[in-house]
């Protein structure tokens, strides 16, 4: 089931990538998403495949239809995870509640007998003692990381015509907190390979810095919910599966990824990796320019625009005309310029560019 789900998602992802330029791809993506919505999934398959986390990227797609349908699928999967988690916690709570009830029943019976015996003695020696103080004993029992049982015992006495009668009341309050997804790792997972383990340590060290680097409260809450140790293991495993050992033929690609994640001036990239905005498999396909920080990418874009402006300024001047017809799109919106490419007694060569489709041709 997990393999079929991953294959179906890859089909959706490829169609979504081509949907920006092709309406047919958009329709195919919508059909694949509908099939994905009908696919039978459960908590275990979603957690092991991590498809839900990758599907969140499509909720930011340019196409409104793809964005809406992807959001519906993500919400539906979230509900499935929450329902199954709550069901498991209820079963655990019922089992733990029965054990707690059995333990408290025995202790309460013994306590009631002791109190009743002491009351009879006190009643003979001191007839004025008619009431006992109310004793409250709070105790907290942690059953699991997501379940807490708070037990409160109240013991009091009442008077009647026959004498004193003991009443014992026990209140058990159960608090539940649901947690979606696998538990966070408390330490790094090693693979018994010194070189790979060293890379995992460097990645985890860099990703753990993200929490101290963010300033926005909402963003800090998202970062706090992430697991840097698990992300470090996943990124290193993805690099090893595709590139092999880090001291092999692809060592320069390893160096590029490691440098950008550890770079003190590139906080944006390691934050995106930790939050899942960039999937581990997608990191392997990024160029050094794409891994740069947001500020650096803006500077690079300005440099490109400046270089393009300078190159166009140095080129031959162009004139617009409607005297030429493009052989590709049949439009007459063109620009042209002329250059002397042969001897002086030969006519000049005319270079024409279609403004509509970018087609180029020349004639003498």
C-alpha positions in Angstrom: 0.0 0.0 0.0 2.8 2.4 0.9 4.6 1.8 -2.5 1.4 2.4 -4.4 0.7 5.6 -2.4 4.2 6.9 -3.2 3.9 6.1 -6.9 0.5 7.9 -7.1 2.0 11.0 -5.3 5.0 11.1 -7.7 2.5 11.1 -10.6 0.6 14.0 -8.9 3.9 15.9 -8.3 5.1 15.5 -11.9 1.7 16.7 -13.2 1.7 19.7 -10.8 5.2 20.7 -12.0 4.0 20.8 -15.6 0.6 22.4 -14.8 2.1 25.9 -14.8 2.6 25.8 -18.6 0.1 23.2 -19.8 -3.7 23.2 -19.1 -3.8 19.4 -19.9 -1.2 18.8 -17.2 -3.4 20.7 -14.8 -6.4 18.6 -15.6 -4.3 15.4 -15.2 -3.0 16.7 -11.8 -6.6 17.3 -10.6 -7.6 13.8 -11.7 -4.6 12.3 -9.9 -5.4 14.3 -6.8 -9.0 13.0 -6.8 -7.6 9.4 -7.0 -5.2 10.3 -4.1 -8.2 11.5 -2.1 -10.0 8.2 -2.6 -6.9 6.1 -1.8 -7.4 4.1 1.4 -4.8 5.3 3.9 -4.2 4.9 7.6 -2.0 6.4 10.4 0.9 3.9 9.9 1.1 4.4 6.1 1.0 8.2 6.3 3.7 8.3 9.0 6.1 5.9 7.3 5.8 7.3 3.8 5.7 11.0 4.9 3.6 11.8 1.8 1.4 14.2 3.7 4.3 16.4 4.5 5.4 16.5 0.9 1.8 17.1 -0.3 1.7 20.4 1.7 3.9 22.0 -1.0 1.0 21.7 -3.5 -1.2 23.8 -1.2 1.0 26.8 -2.3 0.7 26.0 -6.0 -0.1 28.8 -8.5 -3.2 27.1 -9.7 -6.2 27.8 -7.4 -7.9 24.5 -8.3 -4.8 22.4 -7.5 -4.2 24.4 -4.3 -7.9 23.9 -3.1 -8.0 20.1 -3.9 -4.5 19.5 -2.3 -5.7 21.4 0.9 -8.8 19.1 1.0 -6.6 16.0 0.8 -4.2 17.3 3.5 -7.1 18.1 5.8 -8.7 14.7 5.3 -5.5 12.9 6.1 -5.0 15.1 9.2 -8.5 14.0 10.4 -7.6 10.4 9.8 -4.4 10.7 11.9 -6.2 12.5 14.7 -9.1 10.0 14.8 -6.8 7.0 14.9 -4.5 8.7 17.5 -7.5 9.5 19.7 -8.8 5.9 19.4 -5.5 4.5 20.5 -5.3 6.9 23.4 -8.8 5.9 24.5 -7.8 2.3 24.5 -4.7 3.0 26.5 -6.7 5.2 28.9 -9.3 2.5 29.5 -6.6 -0.1 30.2 -4.7 2.2 32.6 -7.9 3.4 34.2 -8.9 -0.2 35.0 -5.5 -0.8 36.6 -5.6 2.4 38.6 -9.2 1.6 39.8 -8.1 -1.8 41.0 -5.2 -0.4 42.9 -7.2 2.4 44.5 -10.1 0.2 45.5 -7.9 -2.0 47.7 -6.2 1.0 49.4 -9.5 2.8 50.0 -11.0 -0.2 51.6 -8.1 -0.6 54.0 -8.1 3.1 54.7 -11.8 3.1 55.4 -11.5 0.3 58.0 -8.6 2.0 59.7 -10.5 5.3 59.9 -13.7 3.6 61.2 -11.7 1.8 63.9 -10.0 5.0 65.0 -13.3 6.8 65.0 -14.9 4.3 67.4 -12.0 4.6 69.8 -12.1 8.4 69.7 -15.9 8.4 70.2 -15.4 6.4 73.5 -12.6 8.6 74.9 -13.8 12.0 73.6 -17.6 12.2 73.0 -17.3 15.8 71.8 -15.4 14.7 68.6 -18.2 14.4 66.1 -16.5 15.4 62.8 -13.3 14.5 61.0 -11.4 17.0 58.9 -11.6 16.6 55.2 -8.3 15.3 53.8 -7.4 15.9 50.1 -4.6 13.9 48.6 -3.7 15.0 45.1 -1.5 12.7 43.0 -0.4 12.8 39.4 0.4 9.7 37.4 2.0 10.1 34.0 1.0 7.2 31.9 2.6 8.3 28.7 3.8 11.5 27.0 0.3 12.2 25.8 -1.9 11.0 28.7 -2.0 12.3 32.3 -4.3 11.0 35.0 -4.9 13.2 38.0 -6.4 11.4 41.0 -8.0 13.2 43.9 -9.3 11.3 47.0 -11.8 13.0 49.4 -12.6 11.4 52.7 -15.4 12.7 55.0 -17.8 11.6 57.7 -21.5 12.2 58.3 -23.8 11.7 61.3 -27.0 9.7 61.4 -29.3 8.1 64.0 -27.3 4.9 64.4 -23.9 6.6 64.7 -21.1 7.7 62.4 -21.0 6.4 58.9 -18.0 6.7 56.6 -18.3 7.9 53.0 -15.3 7.7 50.6 -15.5 9.6 47.3 -12.8 9.2 44.6 -12.6 11.5 41.6 -10.4 10.6 38.7 -9.7 13.3 36.1 -8.1 12.2 32.8 -6.4 14.7 30.5 -5.6 13.9 26.9 -3.3 15.6 24.5 -3.0 14.4 21.0 0.3 14.5 19.1 0.3 13.9 15.3 3.3 12.3 13.8 6.2 10.2 15.1 7.8 11.3 18.5 10.7 13.7 18.4 14.2 12.1 18.7 16.1 13.0 21.8 19.5 12.1 20.3 21.0 11.4 17.0 20.7 8.0 15.3 24.0 6.6 14.2 24.7 4.1 11.4 28.1 2.7 12.6 29.9 4.4 9.7 32.4 7.0 11.1 32.2 9.2 8.0 28.4 9.2 7.7 28.0 9.6 11.4 30.2 12.7 11.3 28.1 14.2 8.6 24.9 13.6 10.6 26.5 15.3 13.6 27.4 18.4 11.5 23.9 18.5 10.0 22.2 18.1 13.4 24.4 20.8 15.0 23.5 23.3 12.2 19.8 22.5 12.3 19.7 22.9 16.1 20.8 26.5 15.7 17.6 27.5 13.8 15.6 27.9 17.0 18.0 30.5 18.3 18.1 32.3 15.0 14.4 32.9 14.3 12.7 36.0 15.9 9.1 35.7 14.8 6.9 34.0 17.4 4.8 32.0 15.0 7.9 30.9 13.1 9.6 30.0 16.4 6.6 27.8 17.3 6.9 25.9 14.0 10.6 25.4 14.5 10.1 24.2 18.0 7.7 21.5 16.7 10.3 20.2 14.2 12.8 17.4 14.9 16.4 18.5 13.8 17.9 15.0 14.6 15.4 13.2 12.4 15.8 15.8 9.5 19.6 15.4 9.7 19.3 11.7 9.4 16.9 11.9 6.5 19.1 14.5 4.6 22.3 12.4 5.1 20.5 9.2 4.0 19.2 10.9 0.9 22.6 12.1 -0.1 24.2 8.7 0.5 21.6 6.8 -1.5 22.0 9.1 -4.5 25.7 10.1 -4.4 27.3 7.3 -2.5 30.1 8.0 0.0 31.1 11.6 0.7 34.7 11.0 -0.2 33.8 9.5 -3.6 33.2 11.0 -7.0 30.4 13.3 -5.8 32.3 14.8 -2.8 32.0 18.3 -4.3 28.2 18.1 -4.2 28.4 17.0 -0.6 30.6 20.0 0.1 28.2 22.4 -1.6 25.2 21.2 0.5 27.1 21.0 3.8 28.6 24.5 3.2 25.3 26.1 2.6 23.6 24.4 5.6 26.4 25.4 8.0 27.0 28.9 6.6 26.4 31.5 9.3 25.1 33.9 6.7 22.7 31.5 5.2 20.0 31.1 7.9 17.2 31.0 5.4 18.3 27.8 3.7 18.8 25.7 6.9 15.4 27.0 8.2 13.7 25.9 5.0 15.3 22.5 5.3 14.2 22.0 8.9 10.6 23.2 8.4 10.2 21.0 5.3 9.8 23.8 2.9 12.6 22.1 0.9 12.3 18.3 0.8 15.5 16.2 1.3 15.2 14.8 -2.2 14.9 18.3 -3.7 18.0 19.5 -1.9 20.1 17.2 -4.1 18.8 18.9 -7.3 19.5 22.5 -6.1 22.2 24.6 -7.6 24.5 26.7 -5.4 22.6 29.8 -6.5 19.3 28.3 -5.4 20.7 27.3 -2.0 21.9 30.8 -1.3 20.0 33.0 1.2 17.1 35.1 0.2 19.2 38.3 0.5 22.0 36.8 -1.6 19.5 35.7 -4.3 18.1 39.2 -4.5 21.7 40.6 -5.0 22.4 37.9 -7.6 19.3 38.9 -9.5 20.3 42.6 -9.5 23.7 41.7 -10.8 22.1 39.6 -13.6 19.8 42.5 -14.6 22.7 44.9 -14.6 24.9 42.6 -16.7 22.0 42.1 -19.1 21.5 45.9 -19.4 25.1 46.4 -20.1 25.2 43.7 -22.7 22.2 45.1 -24.5 23.6 48.6 -24.4 26.8 47.4 -26.2 24.9 45.5 -28.9 24.0 47.0 -32.3 21.0 49.4 -32.2 17.7 47.8 -33.2 14.7 49.3 -35.0 11.1 48.2 -35.0 9.2 47.6 -38.2 6.2 45.8 -39.7 7.8 45.1 -43.1 8.9 41.6 -42.2 6.6 38.6 -41.5 7.7 35.9 -39.0 7.7 32.4 -40.6 6.8 30.8 -37.3 3.9 32.8 -35.9 3.0 34.9 -39.0 3.1 38.1 -37.1 4.6 41.4 -38.3 5.9 42.7 -35.0 9.6 42.6 -35.5 12.9 44.4 -34.8 16.0 44.4 -37.0 19.5 45.7 -37.4 22.1 45.5 -40.1 25.8 44.7 -40.1 28.6 44.5 -42.7 29.7 40.9 -42.5 31.2 40.6 -46.0 33.4 42.8 -48.2 32.6 46.5 -48.6 31.1 46.2 -52.1 28.6 43.5 -50.8 25.3 44.5 -49.3 24.8 44.5 -45.6 23.3 41.5 -43.7 20.0 42.2 -42.0 19.2 40.4 -38.7 15.4 40.2 -37.8 13.9 39.2 -34.5 10.2 38.5 -33.9 8.9 40.4 -30.9 6.0 38.0 -30.4 7.7 34.5 -30.4 11.4 35.4 -30.4 12.2 33.8 -33.7 15.5 34.9 -35.4 16.5 35.0 -39.0 18.8 36.9 -41.4 19.0 37.7 -45.0 21.3 39.7 -47.3 
